[in-house]
Amino acid sequence: MATEHVNSVELVGALHFVKGKQHDENRGGRYYRFSLRQDSVDVRGNSRCDYIVVRAFDQELKDWIQEQQEGSLIRLVGEIRSSVGSGAMYVLANTLELVS
């Protein structure tokens, strides 16, 4: 019996354009890299922020995200992935939309 792995995610966070290399390419094609900032409180009650790295391969998504403003509240539906080369975790964007 095969096990089905679920790696779908839905996130809401503030758009953050990463510093450095935003465009890159791998076996999946060219992608645009950005992150979603999520502010939270850790288990000790301390404020913290997480920057969740996202890659967009779809040209419409790449164009759309680059038209948005830093800090815009974004809803993302995607999949958790790891980079083939480095093993670094990221979210593969399937859909993006502004949250009002």
Stockholm file with secondary structure:
# STOCKHOLM 1.0

chainA/1-100         MATEHVNSVELVGALHFVKGKQHDENRGGRYYRFSLRQDSVDVRGNSRCDYIVVRAFDQELKDWIQEQQEGSLIRLVGEIRSSVGSGAMYVLANTLELVS
#=GR chainA/1-100 SS CCCCCCCEEEEEEEEECCSSCCEEEETTEEEEEEEEEEEEECTTSCEEEEEEEEEECSHHHHHHHHHSCTTCEEEEEEEEEECTTTCCEEEEEEEEEECC
#=GC SS_cons         CCCCCCCEEEEEEEEECCSSCCEEEETTEEEEEEEEEEEEECTTSCEEEEEEEEEECSHHHHHHHHHSCTTCEEEEEEEEEECTTTCCEEEEEEEEEECC
//
